[in-house]
Amino acid sequence: MQGPRIAFRAHCLRTRFHAPMETLAPHLYTNAADITLIEQRAHDLVSGARIRITLHDGNLVEGVVAELPVVQQFRDAQGNEGMNGVVRLEDPDVPLWSVYLWLSDIHSVERLDLR
């Protein structure tokens, strides 16, 4: 677990969601089918679950879901509106470490606490 998380930590400082109230999203969902898929992704990220996330760029991050993500309306840099969401992961072994990830950046989620 230590290798991917540490490698990812430097990456996430540049791309993570910097503040919980930030409204500019890197990707927006506007059609019903895509919104349904991202809502399902949010529903699968159960509060308290220990997970491994693979991002679309191949990076991995492991942590515990701090709270159920909410899909909500955001804007992009061009002012377009659409849906996206964020998930906050924490690490009980590193109390000051947490990261916010855009749901649109997630390729897959693996539950580690169900093994």
Residue pairs with C-beta under 8 A, 6 or more apart in sequence:
1 62
4 52
4 59
4 60
4 61
4 62
5 60
5 61
5 62
5 63
5 91
7 59
7 60
8 59
8 60
8 61
8 99
9 97
9 99
11 59
12 61
12 99
12 101
15 26
15 105
16 99
16 100
16 101
17 86
17 100
17 101
17 102
18 100
20 86
20 100
23 74
23 75
24 74
24 75
24 76
24 77
25 74
25 75
25 76
25 82
25 84
25 102
25 104
26 76
26 102
26 104
26 105
27 76
27 84
27 102
27 104
27 105
28 74
28 75
28 76
28 80
28 81
28 82
28 83
28 84
28 104
29 35
29 37
29 38
29 82
29 83
29 84
29 104
30 82
30 83
35 71
35 83
38 71
38 83
38 84
38 85
38 103
38 104
39 71
41 103
41 106
41 109
42 68
42 69
42 70
42 71
42 85
42 87
42 103
43 68
44 109
45 51
45 65
45 68
45 69
45 87
45 109
46 65
46 68
47 65
47 66
47 67
47 68
48 64
48 65
49 64
49 65
49 111
49 113
50 62
50 63
50 64
50 111
50 112
50 113
51 62
51 63
51 64
51 65
51 89
51 109
51 110
51 111
51 112
51 113
52 60
52 61
52 62
52 109
52 110
52 112
53 60
53 61
53 62
53 89
53 101
53 106
53 108
53 109
53 110
54 60
54 106
54 107
54 108
54 109
54 110
55 61
55 101
55 105
55 106
55 107
56 105
56 106
56 107
57 105
61 89
61 99
61 101
62 89
62 91
62 112
63 89
63 90
63 91
63 97
63 98
63 99
64 89
64 90
64 91
64 92
65 87
65 88
65 89
66 87
66 88
66 89
66 90
66 98
67 88
69 85
69 86
69 87
69 88
69 103
70 85
71 83
71 84
71 85
71 103
72 83
72 84
72 85
73 81
73 82
73 83
74 81
74 82
74 83
74 84
75 81
76 82
84 102
84 103
84 104
85 102
85 103
86 100
86 101
86 102
86 103
87 100
87 101
87 103
87 106
88 98
88 99
88 100
89 98
89 99
89 101
90 97
90 98
91 97
91 98
